[in-house]
Amino acid sequence: MELVNAERAKVGCSAVKVNSTLTRAAQDHSEDMAASGTMSHTGSDGSDPGARITRAGYTWSTYGENVAYGYSTPEQVMNGWMTSPGHKANILNCSFKEIGVGLAQPGNYWTQDFGTAR
């Protein structure tokens, strides 16, 4: 979260706050990716990020998701996301107010779920 908020501050976005429901959704998706050995925004059950975030109990007006695989540290995965236009856009989307982050082994499967509650 600190790394995300440092990037957001550079462009004038407000800081995101950790949300336990988004964290659960992100962790569950990271664990699902690790179990299936597949990095994807589509869950092994065919779910998309909005469905997973809703299933976790978060009532959103907007959401975004970043996924990654193989990075060893938070700094490395953030560098990867910040060099990818779509992932960077999520991180720097000023409409997002909350975040949840998940990491699962084996393989370092990362998920960031962003949201703004309704």
N, C-alpha and C positions, 0 to 999 in steps of 0.2 A: 504494500500500500504506500509506503514512503516513497518508493521509486516512481510509482504512478503519479503520486501527488507532486513530486518534484518536477516531472515533465509537464503536468497540467499547469503548474504555477508559471512556467516559462511562457505560456500562451494566454495567461489571464483567466484560466478556468478555476472555479472553486475546487477545494479538496473533496475527494470522495471519502465516505466513511464506511468502515467495515460493517456489513450486515450479516448476521448469523444465518439467515435463510439463504441468501445468495452464496455464502460460504459453503453451506451444506450442498446446494445444487452444484457448485463448482467441484467440490471434493467428490461427490457421487459420480460426476461425469469423468473426472480424472481416473477414478478407480475403474469405471466401466471401460475407458479406453485402454488402461493397463491390462485389464482382464482379457480384452479381445485382441490386444496387440495392434490396435488401429487408432491412428490419430484422425479425428473427424469431428465436425459439428453435429453429425448425426449419431445418436446413441445406438447401441446394439439392438434396442427395441424399436428403432426407427424414429425415435423422438428428435425434435429440433430443440434449440436452446430455449425458446419461449415456452414450449410444453414442459421441459424439465424444470425451469424456474417456477412456473405455475404449480407444477406437481409438488415442489418443495414447500409451497405455501406463500410465495411472494406474489402480491397483486401489483403488477407493473403497468405503467403507462408507456414505458420504453425500456428496451434492454439491448445489450450487445454481448458478444462472447468472443474471447480470444483463446485459442488452443495452441499448444506447442508440444514438441517431443524431443527428448535427448539432451536438453540444456542442463548443466550441472548446478548452476547457481541462479538466484533471482536476478542478479546483474546480467548474466548471459542471456537469459530468456527475455528480459526487458530490452536488451540491445537488439535481439532478433525481431521482437515485435515492433520496435521503433524504426527498423529499416524496412518494414513491410507496410505499404500504404494503408491497407484495410485495417490491420491491427493497430497501427498508429492512430488512425481515425477514431477507433473506439476509445483508446486511451485519452485522446484529446477532445472527446465529445463533451462539451460543457453542459449538455443536458443531463448527463449521468450524475447522480448524487451519491450512489452507494456501490460497493464492490464486495465480491467474495472471491477468494482464491483457493484453488485446490492443487495438490501435488500428490501423485501416486507412483509407486514402484511396482514392478521393475520398469526401468526405462525412462524415468523422469517425465511423466505425462502431466502437463500443466494446463490449468483452465483458469481464466479470469471471467467472471460473470459480472457485468455492469448492469445497473438498473436505476430507475426512478419509479418510486411507488405511486400508485394512484391515490 
